[in-house]
Amino acid sequence: MQKPQLKEDPMYQLLKQGKIEEFNQRRADGEPCDLRNADLRGTDLRDLDARNLDLSGAYLRHADLRGLNLSETNLEGASINSAKISGTYFAATLSAEEITLSLVHGTRLRNR
């Protein structure tokens, strides 16, 4: 696994700046984004349209993921240590135990 990366990608920068609505709109308009191995620690991602996003290897420590639908998001190898996950809908391929281990101990998520 690679280390979390601070990226120059303009779409990544929108997320870090809290411009979720603009990120969603630009993505819907077809703008590509590379969030693999992204350092998103402490980022408020509520209201993010996460469908088909590749967050593999992402570092989401202390991120606010409340209410997100992550059922169609690639989280393979991501870490959600101490993230806020109330109401978050995870993919069926992630077991509750796997999510808990990542949330409490910072382990990387592995799909079944």
C-alpha positions as CSV (number, residue, x, y, z in Angstrom):
1,M,0.0,0.0,0.0
2,Q,1.1,3.5,-0.8
3,K,1.3,6.3,1.7
4,P,-1.7,8.7,1.7
5,Q,-1.1,11.5,-0.8
6,L,-1.8,15.2,-0.8
7,K,-2.8,15.6,-4.5
8,E,-2.6,18.4,-7.0
9,D,-5.8,17.2,-8.7
10,P,-8.3,20.1,-8.9
11,M,-11.2,17.7,-7.9
12,Y,-9.3,16.6,-4.8
13,Q,-8.7,20.2,-3.9
14,L,-12.4,20.9,-4.1
15,L,-13.0,18.2,-1.5
16,K,-10.3,19.5,0.8
17,Q,-11.8,23.0,0.5
18,G,-15.3,21.7,1.4
19,K,-16.8,22.4,-2.0
20,I,-18.8,19.2,-2.2
21,E,-21.6,20.6,-4.3
22,E,-19.2,21.9,-6.9
23,F,-17.3,18.6,-6.9
24,N,-20.5,16.7,-7.4
25,Q,-21.6,18.9,-10.3
26,R,-18.2,18.8,-12.1
27,R,-18.1,15.0,-11.7
28,A,-21.6,14.8,-13.1
29,D,-20.4,16.9,-16.0
30,G,-17.8,14.2,-16.7
31,E,-14.7,15.7,-15.1
32,P,-12.3,12.9,-14.0
33,C,-10.8,12.7,-10.6
34,D,-8.1,10.5,-9.0
35,L,-8.8,9.9,-5.3
36,R,-6.8,6.6,-5.0
37,N,-4.5,6.8,-2.0
38,A,-5.8,10.3,-1.3
39,D,-5.2,11.9,2.1
40,L,-8.7,13.0,3.1
41,R,-8.2,13.0,6.9
42,G,-10.5,15.3,8.7
43,T,-12.5,16.2,5.5
44,D,-16.2,16.7,5.8
45,L,-17.6,14.6,2.9
46,R,-21.3,14.7,3.8
47,D,-23.4,15.2,0.7
48,L,-20.7,13.7,-1.5
49,D,-22.1,11.7,-4.4
50,A,-19.7,8.7,-3.9
51,R,-21.2,6.4,-6.6
52,N,-18.5,4.7,-8.6
53,L,-15.7,6.7,-6.9
54,D,-12.4,4.9,-6.4
55,L,-11.2,5.7,-2.9
56,S,-9.0,2.6,-2.8
57,G,-6.1,3.2,-0.3
58,A,-7.6,6.5,0.8
59,Y,-6.8,7.8,4.3
60,L,-10.1,8.9,5.9
61,R,-9.1,9.3,9.5
62,H,-11.5,11.6,11.3
63,A,-13.4,12.3,8.1
64,D,-17.1,13.0,8.3
65,L,-18.8,10.3,6.3
66,R,-22.2,10.6,8.0
67,G,-25.1,9.6,5.8
68,L,-23.1,8.7,2.7
69,N,-24.0,5.9,0.4
70,L,-20.7,4.1,-0.1
71,S,-22.3,0.9,-1.5
72,E,-20.9,1.5,-5.0
73,T,-17.6,3.0,-3.9
74,N,-14.3,1.2,-4.0
75,L,-12.9,1.3,-0.5
76,E,-10.4,-1.5,-0.9
77,G,-7.4,-0.7,1.3
78,A,-8.9,2.5,2.7
79,S,-8.7,3.4,6.4
80,I,-11.6,5.0,8.3
81,N,-9.9,5.3,11.7
82,S,-12.1,7.5,14.0
83,A,-14.3,8.7,11.1
84,K,-17.9,9.7,11.7
85,I,-20.0,7.0,10.1
86,S,-23.5,7.4,11.6
87,G,-26.0,6.5,8.8
88,T,-23.3,5.5,6.3
89,Y,-24.3,2.7,4.0
90,F,-21.3,0.5,3.2
91,A,-21.1,-2.1,0.4
92,A,-22.3,-5.6,1.3
93,T,-18.8,-6.9,0.5
94,L,-17.5,-5.2,3.7
95,S,-18.4,-7.1,6.9
96,A,-19.3,-5.2,10.0
97,E,-16.2,-6.7,11.7
98,E,-14.0,-5.3,8.9
99,I,-15.6,-1.8,9.2
100,T,-15.2,-1.9,13.0
101,L,-11.5,-2.9,12.8
102,S,-10.8,0.0,10.5
103,L,-12.9,2.4,12.5
104,V,-11.3,1.5,15.9
105,H,-7.8,0.3,14.9
106,G,-7.2,2.0,11.6
107,T,-6.7,-1.3,9.6
108,R,-7.2,-1.2,5.9
109,L,-10.6,-2.3,4.6
110,R,-10.7,-5.6,2.7
111,N,-13.7,-6.7,0.6
112,R,-15.0,-10.2,0.9
